[in-house]
């Protein structure tokens, strides 16, 4: 690896180390887990956005630990999207950031970060916030990264 690649890798690792340590303890960042009712509300907004655009997607909503709370999939959605949606939501909840952040760093610095457990470097997974705290995450999978992210963001408006 060239010196510039080493420097870029070190910078990316530093970015995530500082970003993570800059956040308060988990007790200060996470709120109570998203309820089933809240998860259904968030998913409904995402499902509506997918339907309006005629995108076949899988939608997953997880709690703060990445455990599935609610899932919905349009008929004829790509089979792999079922697991990808769950994985992206868990990644967003566990790492306290949108999965686009991993996508952006990986695109600039290379795939080193993909060695971390539960990292999904694909847009579309977003933490769900309530009262300034993370209560879970939503993701969409089945379209392009931008389409997945658009549907997940539309879901956030439902809460």
FIFIDO-712524 format. One line per field, with one value per residue (C-alpha): residue number from 1; chain; z, y, x. Coordinates in steps of 0.25 Angstrom, whole numbers, m for minus. Each point is the difference from the previous one (the first is absolute). Layout:
N
num	[NUM:...]
chaine	[A:...]
up	[Z:...]
north	[Y:...]
east	[X:...]
***
This chain:
159
num	[1:2:3:4:5:6:7:8:9:10:11:12:13:14:15:16:17:18:19:20:21:22:23:24:25:26:27:28:29:30:31:32:33:34:35:36:37:38:39:40:41:42:43:44:45:46:47:48:49:50:51:52:53:54:55:56:57:58:59:60:61:62:63:64:65:66:67:68:69:70:71:72:73:74:75:76:77:78:79:80:81:82:83:84:85:86:87:88:89:90:91:92:93:94:95:96:97:98:99:100:101:102:103:104:105:106:107:108:109:110:111:112:113:114:115:116:117:118:119:120:121:122:123:124:125:126:127:128:129:130:131:132:133:134:135:136:137:138:139:140:141:142:143:144:145:146:147:148:149:150:151:152:153:154:155:156:157:158:159]
chaine	[A:A:A:A:A:A:A:A:A:A:A:A:A:A:A:A:A:A:A:A:A:A:A:A:A:A:A:A:A:A:A:A:A:A:A:A:A:A:A:A:A:A:A:A:A:A:A:A:A:A:A:A:A:A:A:A:A:A:A:A:A:A:A:A:A:A:A:A:A:A:A:A:A:A:A:A:A:A:A:A:A:A:A:A:A:A:A:A:A:A:A:A:A:A:A:A:A:A:A:A:A:A:A:A:A:A:A:A:A:A:A:A:A:A:A:A:A:A:A:A:A:A:A:A:A:A:A:A:A:A:A:A:A:A:A:A:A:A:A:A:A:A:A:A:A:A:A:A:A:A:A:A:A:A:A:A:A:A:A]
up	[0:m4:11:m5:2:14:3:m6:8:13:m2:m2:12:8:m6:6:13:2:m4:9:12:m2:2:14:7:m6:12:m5:m15:1:4:3:m11:m11:2:m10:m2:m3:m9:m8:m1:m5:m10:m5:m5:m7:m6:m5:m7:m6:m6:m5:m8:m4:7:5:14:13:12:14:13:11:15:6:0:m14:3:m10:5:m13:m15:m13:m14:m13:m9:m10:8:m3:9:6:4:11:8:m5:6:13:0:m4:11:10:m4:1:14:5:m5:2:m14:m13:m9:m10:9:m2:m15:m1:8:m7:m14:4:8:m5:6:13:9:m6:10:11:5:m4:m10:m12:m9:m8:1:5:15:10:15:5:10:10:10:m4:2:m9:2:m12:m14:m14:m13:m14:m10:m14:m9:m1:12:m2:m2:13:7:m5:5:14:1:m3:11:10:m3:5:15]
north	[0:14:10:8:m12:m2:15:m1:m13:6:13:m8:m9:13:6:m11:m1:15:m1:m11:5:14:m6:m1:m14:m9:3:15:m3:m12:2:m11:m10:4:m6:m9:11:10:m10:m2:16:1:m11:5:13:m8:m10:12:6:m13:m2:15:m3:m14:m5:m15:1:m7:8:m3:7:m5:4:6:m14:m2:m10:m1:8:1:m5:2:m4:3:m11:m4:7:m5:m12:5:13:m7:m2:12:9:m7:1:15:4:m8:7:14:m3:m7:10:12:6:m1:m11:10:5:m14:0:14:m4:m13:7:10:m9:m14:m12:m2:4:m12:m9:6:m8:4:11:2:10:3:12:m2:m3:11:2:3:11:4:12:1:m15:m12:m10:m9:1:m2:m4:m3:m9:m4:12:9:5:14:m7:m8:12:8:m10:m1:15:1:m10:9:10:m10:1]
east	[0:6:2:m12:m9:6:m3:m14:m3:5:m8:m13:3:3:m13:m9:8:m2:m14:m3:7:m6:m14:m4:m1:m10:m10:1:m2:m11:m14:m10:m1:m10:m14:m7:m10:11:7:m13:m2:15:m2:m13:7:11:m10:m8:12:4:m14:m1:13:m4:13:m1:7:2:m2:6:m1:9:2:13:6:m2:m12:m11:m13:m8:2:m7:3:m7:m4:11:11:14:2:14:m7:m7:13:7:m11:2:15:0:m10:8:13:m6:m5:12:10:m9:1:m6:6:3:11:7:m3:7:12:2:m1:11:9:m2:m7:8:m12:m8:8:m8:m12:m14:5:m8:6:m13:m9:m14:2:m3:m1:m14:0:m10:2:14:4:1:m11:3:2:m7:5:m5:6:m4:4:13:6:m6:m14:2:4:m11:m10:6:0:m14:m3:6:m10:m11:5]
***
